[in-house]
Amino acid sequence: MKRDDDALETVADYQFGRGAGAALFDGEVVVQRTSSGRPQQILADGERILSYGTDGRFTLGAVGGRRLQAALEFPAYRVVVGDDSEPFVRDGKNVFAKFVREVDPAVRPGDEVLVEHYDGDLVAVGRAELSADAMLDFETGMAVKVRDGVPAE
């Protein structure tokens, strides 16, 4: 199975950038598979790091978001929000464009992103609904569909 895990790391590097696979699959991870053998969930200590979709892309869990945040340099895959929306986003509410302060210019709709407070704390993980330019230009509309909020530590 090590070869399959290496392939999953390669997918993570392709999706998130060099070094992401090593960070996401660091330590003791468990790859749960479907009955046909396809990878489905990647867990560490019983918590979800990632899910592997049928489209061949990963979706982040909160644990995966923390790992990715530590591995990737700012602003890679990040959407930054301020005090006004931070508590709501931590509770799993979506990020709206008017509350986006900064965003990685390479973010495209459909990308998995890290939602950070401007002080650097991870607030949530989710899927970008708008391009980086649109997030900064629009006054209305959903910017990030939040999947997992990250409680304050």
C-alpha positions in Angstrom: 0.0 0.0 0.0 3.0 2.4 0.4 3.0 2.9 -3.4 -0.7 4.0 -3.3 0.1 6.4 -0.4 2.9 7.9 -2.5 0.5 8.4 -5.4 -1.9 10.2 -3.0 1.0 12.4 -1.9 1.7 13.2 -5.5 -1.9 14.2 -6.1 -1.7 16.5 -3.0 1.5 18.1 -4.4 -0.2 18.6 -7.7 -3.4 20.1 -6.2 -1.8 22.3 -3.5 1.9 22.7 -4.5 5.2 21.1 -3.7 5.5 19.9 -0.1 1.8 19.7 0.5 1.8 15.9 0.2 4.5 15.4 2.7 2.8 17.7 5.2 -0.7 16.2 4.7 0.5 12.5 4.9 3.1 13.1 7.7 3.1 10.6 10.6 0.6 7.8 11.1 -2.2 8.3 8.7 -5.0 5.8 7.9 -6.4 5.6 4.4 -10.0 4.3 4.5 -11.1 2.8 1.2 -14.3 1.9 -0.4 -15.3 -1.7 -1.0 -13.8 -1.4 -4.4 -10.4 -0.3 -2.9 -10.6 3.4 -4.0 -9.2 5.8 -1.3 -12.0 7.7 0.4 -10.9 9.3 3.7 -7.5 10.0 5.1 -7.4 10.2 8.9 -4.9 10.9 11.7 -5.8 10.0 15.3 -9.4 9.4 14.1 -9.8 12.9 12.7 -10.3 13.6 9.0 -7.3 15.2 7.2 -8.7 14.9 3.7 -11.4 13.2 1.6 -10.5 11.9 -1.8 -13.3 12.6 -4.3 -14.4 10.6 -7.3 -13.1 13.5 -9.4 -9.6 12.8 -8.2 -9.3 15.9 -6.0 -8.9 16.3 -2.3 -11.3 18.2 0.0 -9.8 19.5 3.2 -10.8 18.8 6.8 -9.8 21.1 9.7 -6.8 18.9 10.5 -5.6 19.0 6.9 -6.1 22.7 6.9 -3.7 23.1 9.9 -1.2 20.9 8.2 -1.4 22.7 4.9 -1.2 26.1 6.6 2.1 25.1 8.3 3.5 23.7 5.0 2.6 26.4 2.5 4.0 30.0 2.5 1.5 32.8 2.7 -0.6 33.6 0.7 -0.9 30.2 -1.0 -4.5 29.0 -1.0 -5.5 31.5 1.6 -8.5 33.8 2.0 -8.1 36.3 4.8 -11.0 37.7 6.8 -11.3 40.3 9.6 -12.9 40.5 13.0 -16.4 41.2 11.7 -16.8 37.7 10.1 -14.3 35.6 12.0 -16.7 34.2 14.7 -19.3 33.3 12.2 -16.9 31.6 9.9 -15.5 29.6 12.8 -19.0 28.3 13.4 -19.1 27.0 9.9 -20.9 29.9 8.2 -19.8 30.8 4.6 -17.5 33.7 3.8 -19.0 36.5 1.8 -17.0 38.6 -0.7 -17.5 41.9 1.2 -15.6 40.4 4.2 -12.6 39.2 2.3 -9.5 41.3 3.2 -6.8 39.5 1.2 -6.7 36.4 -1.1 -4.1 34.4 -2.9 -4.2 35.9 -6.5 -4.0 32.4 -7.9 -7.3 31.2 -6.3 -9.9 30.0 -8.8 -13.5 28.9 -8.3 -13.6 25.3 -7.1 -10.2 25.5 -5.3 -9.9 24.2 -1.8 -8.8 27.1 0.4 -7.8 28.0 3.9 -9.7 30.8 5.6 -7.5 32.7 7.9 -8.0 35.6 10.3 -5.7 38.5 9.4 -3.6 37.7 12.5 -2.8 34.3 10.9 -5.2 32.0 12.8 -6.9 29.3 10.8 -10.6 29.9 10.9 -12.0 27.4 8.4 -11.5 25.3 5.3 -13.7 25.3 2.3 -14.2 25.7 -1.5 -13.7 28.9 -3.3 -16.9 30.0 -5.1 -15.3 33.0 -6.8 -12.0 33.9 -8.4 -9.5 35.9 -6.3 -10.2 39.1 -8.3 -14.0 38.7 -7.9 -13.6 38.1 -4.1 -11.9 41.5 -3.8 -14.1 43.3 -6.3 -17.6 42.1 -5.3 -19.6 43.6 -2.5 -22.1 40.7 -2.5 -22.0 37.0 -3.1 -20.5 34.0 -1.5 -16.7 33.8 -1.7 -16.0 30.6 0.1 -18.4 27.7 0.9 -17.1 26.7 4.3 -16.8 22.9 4.9 -15.3 22.9 8.4 -15.0 25.8 10.9 -12.0 25.7 13.2 -12.8 26.5 16.9 -10.5 29.1 18.6 -7.7 27.6 20.6 
